[in-house]
């Protein structure tokens, strides 16, 4: 059950990091050339989006297979409850990735930072 808590916290923290653009972004090129910021954000968003969709798909597959199994031995809860945190976290990541990409592409990022 401790592992499940860490999975939940990690996925929700990753989703919050996506909101601020903090996941998997290499700013070495974009800091030197401002024209490459939008294309690199779009590329990173697309790649992260595909990863999150795959994570969501396999998480849902695991939840569906766990619906037929017995309960957890420690808490006596169904196993699918614990595995449901994976697609929930992946769904949050997808939403925040799209939100950040739209903010950068349409200039809303500067409005949020107060610039």
KASULVEN-V63615 format. One record per pair of residues at least 4 apart in sequence whose C-alpha atoms are under 8 Angstrom apart, sorted by the first residue. I is the first residue (numbers start at 1). J is the second residue. D is the distance in Angstrom with one decimal. If there is no record, write none. Layout:
[[I & J & D] [I & J & D]]
This chain:
[[1 & 5 & 6.5] [1 & 74 & 7.7] [2 & 6 & 6.4] [3 & 7 & 6.2] [4 & 8 & 6.2] [4 & 82 & 6.1] [4 & 83 & 7.9] [5 & 9 & 6.1] [6 & 10 & 5.9] [7 & 11 & 6.1] [7 & 85 & 7.4] [7 & 86 & 7.4] [8 & 12 & 6.1] [8 & 85 & 5.7] [8 & 86 & 7.2] [8 & 89 & 7.1] [9 & 13 & 5.9] [10 & 14 & 6.1] [11 & 15 & 6.2] [11 & 86 & 7.2] [11 & 89 & 4.9] [11 & 90 & 7.0] [11 & 93 & 7.9] [12 & 16 & 6.3] [12 & 89 & 5.5] [12 & 92 & 7.3] [12 & 93 & 7.8] [13 & 17 & 6.1] [14 & 18 & 6.2] [14 & 23 & 7.2] [14 & 93 & 6.8] [15 & 19 & 6.6] [15 & 89 & 6.8] [15 & 90 & 7.6] [15 & 92 & 5.5] [15 & 93 & 4.2] [15 & 94 & 7.8] [15 & 96 & 6.2] [15 & 97 & 7.9] [16 & 20 & 7.0] [16 & 93 & 7.6] [16 & 96 & 7.3] [17 & 21 & 6.2] [17 & 22 & 5.0] [17 & 23 & 6.0] [18 & 22 & 5.7] [18 & 23 & 5.7] [18 & 93 & 6.4] [18 & 96 & 5.4] [18 & 97 & 5.4] [18 & 100 & 7.0] [19 & 96 & 4.8] [19 & 97 & 6.4] [19 & 99 & 6.8] [19 & 100 & 5.5] [20 & 100 & 6.7] [21 & 25 & 7.4] [21 & 97 & 7.7] [21 & 100 & 6.3] [24 & 44 & 7.4] [25 & 41 & 7.9] [25 & 44 & 6.9] [26 & 30 & 7.8] [27 & 31 & 5.6] [28 & 32 & 6.9] [29 & 33 & 6.2] [29 & 36 & 7.4] [30 & 34 & 5.7] [30 & 35 & 7.5] [30 & 36 & 5.5] [30 & 37 & 5.1] [30 & 40 & 7.6] [33 & 37 & 7.5] [36 & 40 & 6.0] [37 & 41 & 6.1] [38 & 42 & 6.1] [38 & 104 & 6.8] [38 & 105 & 6.1] [39 & 43 & 6.1] [40 & 44 & 6.0] [41 & 45 & 5.9] [41 & 101 & 6.5] [41 & 104 & 7.6] [42 & 46 & 6.1] [42 & 101 & 6.4] [43 & 47 & 6.3] [44 & 48 & 6.0] [45 & 49 & 5.8] [45 & 97 & 6.1] [45 & 98 & 7.1] [45 & 101 & 6.6] [46 & 50 & 6.3] [47 & 51 & 6.3] [48 & 52 & 6.1] [48 & 97 & 7.6] [49 & 53 & 6.1] [49 & 94 & 5.9] [49 & 97 & 7.0] [50 & 54 & 6.2] [51 & 55 & 6.2] [52 & 56 & 6.0] [52 & 90 & 5.3] [52 & 91 & 7.4] [52 & 93 & 6.7] [52 & 94 & 6.2] [53 & 57 & 6.1] [53 & 90 & 7.1] [53 & 91 & 7.9] [53 & 94 & 7.4] [54 & 58 & 6.2] [55 & 59 & 5.9] [55 & 86 & 7.4] [55 & 87 & 6.9] [55 & 90 & 6.2] [56 & 60 & 6.1] [56 & 86 & 6.8] [56 & 87 & 4.5] [56 & 88 & 7.7] [56 & 90 & 5.3] [56 & 91 & 6.7] [57 & 61 & 6.2] [57 & 87 & 7.4] [58 & 62 & 6.2] [59 & 63 & 6.2] [59 & 83 & 6.8] [59 & 84 & 7.1] [59 & 86 & 5.4] [59 & 87 & 5.1] [60 & 64 & 6.1] [60 & 84 & 7.3] [60 & 86 & 7.9] [60 & 87 & 6.0] [61 & 65 & 6.3] [62 & 66 & 6.0] [62 & 80 & 7.8] [62 & 83 & 6.8] [63 & 67 & 6.3] [63 & 80 & 5.0] [63 & 81 & 7.8] [63 & 83 & 5.6] [63 & 84 & 6.0] [64 & 68 & 7.6] [64 & 80 & 7.5] [65 & 69 & 7.4] [66 & 78 & 8.0] [66 & 79 & 5.9] [66 & 80 & 5.0] [66 & 83 & 8.0] [67 & 78 & 7.6] [67 & 79 & 7.3] [67 & 80 & 5.7] [69 & 78 & 7.7] [69 & 79 & 7.2] [70 & 78 & 6.4] [70 & 79 & 7.1] [71 & 76 & 5.3] [71 & 77 & 5.1] [71 & 78 & 4.2] [71 & 79 & 5.7] [72 & 76 & 4.9] [72 & 77 & 5.3] [72 & 78 & 5.8] [72 & 79 & 5.7] [73 & 77 & 7.9] [77 & 81 & 7.4] [78 & 82 & 7.8] [79 & 83 & 6.7] [80 & 84 & 5.9] [81 & 85 & 7.4] [83 & 87 & 7.9] [84 & 88 & 6.4] [85 & 89 & 6.0] [86 & 90 & 6.1] [87 & 91 & 5.9] [88 & 92 & 6.3] [89 & 93 & 6.2] [90 & 94 & 6.2] [91 & 95 & 6.4] [92 & 96 & 6.2] [93 & 97 & 5.9] [94 & 98 & 6.3] [95 & 99 & 6.2] [96 & 100 & 6.1] [97 & 101 & 6.2] [98 & 102 & 6.2] [99 & 103 & 6.2] [100 & 104 & 6.2] [100 & 109 & 7.8] [101 & 105 & 6.1] [102 & 106 & 5.9] [102 & 108 & 7.8] [103 & 107 & 5.7] [103 & 108 & 4.5] [103 & 109 & 5.0] [104 & 108 & 6.3] [104 & 109 & 5.4] [107 & 111 & 7.3] [108 & 112 & 6.4] [109 & 113 & 6.5] [110 & 114 & 6.3] [110 & 115 & 5.3] [111 & 115 & 6.0]]
